[in-house]
Amino acid sequence: MNIEHLRDFLLYCTVINFATLGLWALFFLLPHEWIYRAVNRMFHLSAEQFDAINLGLIVWYKCMVVLFNLTPYLALRLM
């Protein structure tokens, strides 16, 4: 595998992961009550706890995408 293939792979991974992040954010914002009720049946969380966990995981996922996909891609682009 040469650098161009690795660069393309990281770019596709970054795009797919940011699309996943966007879908997650849409599901968190748009049908919030429906998802909250479904999760609340299993875990008995308050709405504030549900929001805090969700936002924390969204931030964590975004940081991991930037750290493991976008940063190596940019480093390879600069080479």
Rosetta blueprint (number, residue, H / E / L):
1 M L
2 N L
3 I H
4 E H
5 H H
6 L H
7 R H
8 D H
9 F H
10 L H
11 L H
12 Y H
13 C H
14 T H
15 V H
16 I H
17 N H
18 F H
19 A H
20 T H
21 L H
22 G H
23 L H
24 W H
25 A H
26 L H
27 F H
28 F H
29 L H
30 L L
31 P L
32 H H
33 E H
34 W H
35 I H
36 Y H
37 R H
38 A H
39 V H
40 N H
41 R H
42 M H
43 F H
44 H L
45 L L
46 S L
47 A H
48 E H
49 Q H
50 F H
51 D H
52 A H
53 I H
54 N H
55 L H
56 G H
57 L H
58 I H
59 V H
60 W H
61 Y H
62 K H
63 C H
64 M H
65 V H
66 V H
67 L H
68 F H
69 N H
70 L H
71 T H
72 P H
73 Y H
74 L H
75 A H
76 L H
77 R H
78 L H
79 M L
